């Protein structure tokens, strides 16, 4: 029985300071449509730019995960991502009033509590999974950190941490999607730091928002009362104490809370693959670099699988749904700029068409005349024209409308196109139409070879005739 996608029933907000910036920030979590995934919108910046919470946008930082797209950054999102994933949420828009998520108590507890308050709403689309088919792994250069992903029927994690500390030598933690109560056993587990690391982090302009309320501080050496008093002043506390290797008499929720928190980070970082996972993770002394590096490999595997799934199974010699004359009736383009010859399929979400590339194309006269190659920009234009058919298929009187593309992002050219090739295009709608705006993803094939792909086409439908 298939599992359906889920989103929030209603929105909620949390306010707090960022761990590294120390700035107050509000994160608002909102319901989102099917196949939306997790996206973060910077409300404090002009144009409110969005960053998809995907590993391809990860930028490595010290002791935190960071997403960056077009110069816009978001920091320390791993606890929020873990809360969404662990709560079974597929689609969510997060509006952020600053550059960093609030650290709160250093766990995912408050995120999960708010999610439970507003509840979840089941959607019509099936949940999207990444099913692990072969072993994948990341190993650090020094060999101290290793994270391995293996095939399994469900999502399971086995984790071990080991440190050169009498108070934190070796700990284990496990997670089983079918058995573990994420909200009670993983979400409350707080981040931790060794006392010896604190001043170094402060000197590097990090953890400006760190205090004794949002981290477990492990004291693994003898310290004098003078140093204890200095730490109390540093963290604006009247007094602090050391009890069983933990600063400020902080009681642990679990004996292995540090290991469980590392497991929380693994869940949050690996969620950046953009899918729910069916596989087993073996994590040995994991960290954000290892986690997100594995998530990037997962993203590549997902992209490759998607390409195989989206490859059109079409007979280009068969009678088309639309010939060039019917295409001309919908599109305003005319030769030599009409770059779609046939349409084979049109639904509410997909269009498949083709372009026969011949030596008679006018652009071959000046573009690599001694080695004819179709200009990449014209491949994208042909794909966009094919997408225009999909867009116009959404209106009752398409002859009265035109399609104008307002954004094209994530273009990748993978193989050259030459005379004699037949380009087959597949455009897939990836978000519902809103205020006349359609968002699509595009692929161009020659035979079984993917020659070009566009991560995002955004088009506006405008009425041009009465």
Secondary structure, 3 states (H helix, E strand, C coil): CCCEEEEECCCEEEEEEECCCCCEEEEEEEECCCCCCEEEEECCCCCCCEEECCHHHEEEECCEEEEEECCEEEECCHHHHHHHHHCCCCEEEEEECCCECECCCCCCHHHHHHHHHHCEEEEEEECCEEECCCCEEEECCCCCCEEEEECCCCEEEEEEEECCCCCCCEEEEEEECCCCCHHHHCCCCCCEEEHHHHHHHHHCCCCCCCCCCCCEEECCCCCCHHHHHHHHHHCCCCCCCEECCEECCCCCCCCCHHHHHHHHHHHHHHHHHCCEEEEEEEEECCCHHHHHHHHHHHHHHHHHHHHHHHCCCCCCCCCCCECHHHHHHHCCCCCCCCCCCEEEEECCCEEEEEEECCCCCHHHHCCCCCCCCCCHHHHHHHHHHHHHHHHHCCCCCHHHEEEEEEEEEEEEECCCCCCCCEEEEEEEEEEEEECCEEEEEEEEEECCEEEEEEEEEEEEEEECCC
